[in-house]
């Protein structure tokens, strides 16, 4: 049984929180540059130029990419041949969030849902655990801002609605969201499972690289169909019009009950902030 020290978990989480909030991933930057080259709308080009400038300044100054540093969300894969010693894994992750958000001067947005009193330290984080084979601990972090998260939805379609029903719901969601999630956005879509599982896999889909291709050709084709249809809507960067409303659509499809067709659409803003570490 391989042992992983508590202090290593805390430090890794703190570092991920700070890095993700100040360094735009290269795949997202590449999409900005590609979109800027293809856009014909002057306003769309200018928005994309400003987003790239903002990313450069954030990396240089280590100030956050966005004032909304999000609620901390983690997907954790725990190898069945490893053991964290020196503390409870969930609490160690929360300790890392406290440290990262404090040292990195990241806005702390966690609050009581009724009194709206801020918890003061960015916790509790949202943590999803999975047991996997091996002796490694993989921790993936995502900063989930309120503007994009508020535009996300879960629905239970009738099985007969099928792909056309799914496509209609997704396009309507994008149209209703409009400029609110700070487009160009990234969509994570979960199809199957149950009500809560569809939401979980939709959000986890956002951890994929924008330039990857789904290994199932049928799902890859559906992702492309949605991406093209959304960009044809003309909402554009920040809702000012243009060809670039979405940077990517990432889908996860899993089996569901024969009487159900669960669908979740998780919206992420252009500031696609995520990091992962393997201990």
C-alpha positions as CSV (number, residue, x, y, z in Angstrom):
1,X,0.0,0.0,0.0
2,X,1.6,3.3,-1.1
3,X,1.3,6.2,1.3
4,X,0.7,9.8,0.3
5,X,1.4,12.5,2.9
6,X,-1.3,14.9,4.0
7,X,1.0,17.9,3.5
8,X,1.6,17.0,-0.1
9,X,-2.2,16.9,-0.8
10,X,-2.7,20.4,0.8
11,X,0.2,21.9,-1.1
12,X,-0.9,20.4,-4.4
13,X,-4.5,21.7,-4.0
14,X,-3.4,25.2,-3.0
15,X,-1.0,25.4,-6.0
16,X,-3.8,24.2,-8.4
17,X,-6.2,26.8,-7.1
18,X,-3.7,29.6,-7.6
19,X,-2.4,28.4,-11.0
20,X,-5.8,27.7,-12.6
21,X,-7.1,31.2,-11.6
22,X,-4.2,33.0,-13.1
23,X,-3.0,31.0,-16.1
24,X,-5.4,30.3,-19.0
25,X,-4.9,26.8,-20.4
26,X,-3.1,26.7,-23.7
27,X,-5.9,24.8,-25.5
28,X,-8.3,27.7,-24.5
29,X,-5.8,30.3,-25.7
30,X,-5.4,28.5,-29.0
31,X,-9.2,28.6,-29.5
32,X,-9.3,32.3,-28.8
33,X,-6.6,32.9,-31.4
34,X,-8.4,30.6,-33.9
35,X,-11.7,32.4,-33.4
36,X,-10.1,35.8,-33.7
37,X,-8.7,34.8,-37.1
38,X,-12.0,33.5,-38.3
39,X,-14.3,36.3,-37.0
40,X,-15.5,39.0,-39.4
41,X,-17.3,41.1,-36.8
42,X,-15.1,44.0,-35.5
43,X,-16.8,43.8,-32.1
44,X,-16.2,40.0,-31.8
45,X,-12.5,40.4,-32.8
46,X,-12.1,43.2,-30.2
47,X,-13.6,41.1,-27.4
48,X,-11.4,38.2,-28.3
49,X,-8.4,40.5,-28.4
50,X,-9.2,41.8,-24.9
51,X,-9.6,38.2,-23.6
52,X,-6.1,37.4,-24.8
53,X,-4.7,40.6,-23.4
54,X,-6.4,39.8,-20.0
55,X,-4.9,36.3,-20.0
56,X,-1.4,37.8,-20.7
57,X,-1.8,40.3,-17.9
58,X,-3.1,37.7,-15.5
59,X,-0.2,35.4,-16.1
60,X,2.3,38.2,-15.8
61,X,0.8,39.8,-12.6
62,X,-0.6,36.6,-11.0
63,X,-3.8,38.4,-10.5
64,X,-7.0,36.4,-11.2
65,X,-8.3,36.0,-14.8
66,X,-11.7,37.0,-13.4
67,X,-12.9,38.6,-10.2
68,X,-15.2,35.6,-9.8
69,X,-12.8,32.9,-8.7
70,X,-15.6,30.4,-8.5
71,X,-16.7,27.7,-6.1
72,X,-13.9,25.1,-5.9
73,X,-15.0,21.8,-7.5
74,X,-12.9,18.6,-7.4
75,X,-13.1,15.3,-9.1
76,X,-10.8,12.9,-7.2
77,X,-9.7,9.4,-8.4
78,X,-8.3,7.4,-5.4
79,X,-6.3,4.3,-6.3
80,X,-7.2,1.3,-4.3
81,X,-3.5,0.6,-3.5
82,X,-2.8,4.1,-2.0
83,X,-3.6,5.6,1.3
84,X,-3.5,9.2,2.5
85,X,-1.8,9.5,5.9
86,X,-2.0,12.3,8.3
87,X,-5.6,13.5,7.7
88,X,-9.0,13.0,6.1
89,X,-8.8,13.4,2.3
90,X,-11.9,15.7,2.1
91,X,-10.6,17.9,4.9
92,X,-7.1,18.1,3.4
93,X,-8.6,19.3,0.1
94,X,-10.6,21.9,1.9
95,X,-7.4,23.0,3.8
96,X,-5.7,23.3,0.4
97,X,-8.5,25.5,-0.9
98,X,-8.3,27.7,2.2
99,X,-4.6,28.1,1.6
100,X,-4.7,28.7,-2.1
101,X,-7.5,31.2,-2.0
102,X,-5.8,33.1,0.8
103,X,-2.3,33.2,-0.5
104,X,-3.4,33.8,-4.1
105,X,-5.7,36.6,-3.1
106,X,-8.6,34.8,-4.8
107,X,-12.2,36.0,-4.1
108,X,-14.0,33.7,-1.7
109,X,-17.5,33.2,-2.9
110,X,-18.9,30.3,-0.7
111,X,-21.9,31.5,1.4
112,X,-24.9,30.4,3.3
113,X,-27.8,30.0,0.8
114,X,-30.3,31.9,3.0
115,X,-28.4,34.4,5.1
116,X,-25.8,34.9,2.3
117,X,-23.1,35.1,5.0
118,X,-19.8,34.3,3.5
119,X,-17.9,31.3,4.9
120,X,-14.8,33.5,4.7
121,X,-12.3,31.0,3.3
122,X,-13.7,29.6,0.0
123,X,-14.9,26.4,1.5
124,X,-16.5,23.9,1.6
125,X,-15.3,22.7,-1.7
126,X,-17.5,20.4,-3.8
127,X,-15.7,17.1,-4.0
128,X,-16.6,14.0,-6.0
129,X,-14.7,10.8,-5.2
130,X,-14.1,7.7,-7.4
131,X,-12.2,4.5,-6.5
132,X,-9.9,3.3,-9.3
133,X,-7.3,0.6,-9.7
134,X,-3.6,1.5,-9.0
135,X,-1.6,3.4,-6.3
136,X,-2.0,7.0,-7.5
137,X,-4.2,9.8,-6.3
138,X,-5.5,12.1,-9.1
139,X,-7.1,15.4,-8.1
140,X,-8.8,17.6,-10.8
141,X,-9.8,21.1,-9.8
142,X,-12.3,23.4,-11.5
143,X,-13.2,27.0,-10.6
144,X,-16.9,27.3,-11.3
145,X,-18.2,30.9,-11.5
146,X,-21.7,31.9,-10.6
147,X,-22.6,33.5,-14.0
148,X,-22.0,30.3,-16.0
149,X,-23.3,27.9,-13.3
150,X,-26.6,29.8,-13.0
151,X,-27.2,29.1,-16.7
152,X,-26.8,25.3,-16.3
153,X,-29.9,23.0,-16.3
154,X,-30.9,19.4,-15.7
155,X,-34.0,17.9,-17.3
156,X,-35.7,14.5,-17.7
157,X,-36.7,14.0,-21.3
158,X,-39.0,11.3,-22.5
159,X,-37.0,8.5,-24.3
160,X,-39.0,9.1,-27.5
161,X,-37.6,12.6,-27.7
162,X,-34.2,11.2,-28.5
163,X,-31.4,13.1,-30.1
164,X,-33.7,15.7,-31.6
165,X,-35.1,16.5,-28.2
166,X,-31.6,16.7,-26.7
167,X,-30.5,19.1,-29.4
168,X,-33.6,21.3,-29.1
169,X,-33.1,21.6,-25.3
170,X,-29.4,22.5,-25.6
171,X,-30.0,25.1,-28.3
172,X,-32.9,26.6,-26.3
173,X,-30.7,26.8,-23.2
174,X,-27.9,28.6,-25.1
175,X,-30.5,31.1,-26.5
176,X,-32.1,31.7,-23.1
177,X,-28.7,32.2,-21.5
178,X,-27.6,34.7,-24.1
179,X,-24.7,36.9,-22.8
180,X,-25.2,36.0,-19.2
181,X,-22.5,33.2,-19.0
182,X,-19.9,35.5,-20.7
183,X,-19.6,33.7,-24.0
184,X,-17.8,32.3,-25.8
185,X,-18.7,29.4,-23.5
186,X,-17.8,25.7,-23.2
187,X,-20.7,23.3,-22.7
188,X,-20.4,20.1,-20.7
189,X,-23.3,17.7,-21.5
190,X,-24.2,14.6,-19.6
191,X,-26.7,12.1,-21.1
192,X,-27.9,9.1,-19.2
193,X,-27.5,7.8,-15.7
194,X,-30.0,9.4,-13.3
195,X,-31.0,13.0,-12.4
196,X,-28.0,13.7,-10.3
197,X,-25.5,11.5,-12.2
198,X,-26.2,13.4,-15.5
199,X,-25.3,16.6,-13.8
200,X,-22.1,15.1,-12.4
201,X,-20.8,13.7,-15.7
202,X,-21.8,16.9,-17.5
203,X,-19.6,19.0,-15.3
204,X,-16.8,16.4,-15.4
205,X,-16.9,16.7,-19.2
206,X,-15.6,20.2,-18.9
207,X,-12.2,18.8,-17.8
208,X,-11.5,17.5,-21.3
209,X,-9.2,19.5,-23.6
210,X,-10.9,21.7,-26.1
211,X,-8.8,20.2,-28.9
212,X,-9.6,16.6,-28.2
213,X,-12.0,14.3,-30.1
214,X,-14.4,12.0,-28.4
215,X,-13.2,8.3,-28.9
216,X,-16.7,7.3,-30.0
217,X,-17.2,8.6,-33.6
218,X,-21.0,8.9,-33.1
219,X,-20.6,11.1,-30.0
220,X,-17.9,13.1,-31.7
221,X,-20.3,13.8,-34.5
222,X,-23.0,14.9,-32.1
223,X,-20.6,17.3,-30.4
224,X,-19.7,18.8,-33.7
225,X,-23.3,19.1,-34.8
226,X,-24.2,21.0,-31.6
227,X,-21.1,23.2,-31.8
228,X,-21.9,24.2,-35.4
229,X,-25.5,24.9,-34.6
230,X,-24.7,27.0,-31.6
231,X,-22.2,29.1,-33.4
232,X,-24.7,29.7,-36.2
233,X,-26.9,31.4,-33.7
234,X,-24.8,34.5,-33.9
235,X,-24.8,35.4,-30.2
236,X,-21.0,35.9,-30.3
237,X,-18.4,36.9,-27.8
238,X,-20.0,38.6,-24.8
239,X,-23.3,38.5,-26.7
240,X,-22.3,41.3,-29.1
241,X,-22.7,39.1,-32.2
242,X,-20.3,37.0,-34.2
243,X,-19.4,33.5,-35.2
244,X,-18.0,32.4,-31.9
245,X,-20.7,31.6,-29.2
246,X,-19.2,28.3,-28.0
247,X,-15.5,27.2,-28.0
248,X,-16.4,23.5,-27.6
249,X,-19.1,21.0,-26.7
250,X,-18.0,18.0,-24.6
251,X,-20.4,15.1,-24.0
252,X,-20.5,12.1,-21.8
253,X,-23.1,9.4,-22.6
254,X,-23.9,6.6,-20.2
255,X,-26.7,4.0,-19.8
256,X,-29.9,5.1,-18.2
257,X,-33.2,3.6,-17.0
258,X,-35.4,2.4,-19.9
259,X,-38.1,4.8,-19.0
260,X,-35.9,7.9,-18.7
261,X,-33.6,10.1,-20.7
262,X,-31.7,12.3,-18.2
263,X,-29.9,15.3,-19.7
264,X,-27.7,17.9,-18.0
265,X,-26.2,21.0,-19.6
266,X,-23.4,22.5,-17.6
267,X,-22.2,25.9,-18.9
268,X,-18.7,27.2,-18.4
269,X,-17.6,30.7,-19.2
270,X,-14.7,31.6,-21.6
271,X,-12.4,31.6,-18.6
272,X,-12.0,27.8,-18.5
273,X,-10.1,27.4,-15.3
274,X,-9.0,23.9,-14.4
275,X,-5.9,22.0,-13.3
276,X,-5.0,18.4,-12.3
277,X,-2.3,16.7,-10.3
278,X,-1.3,13.1,-9.8
279,X,0.3,12.2,-6.5
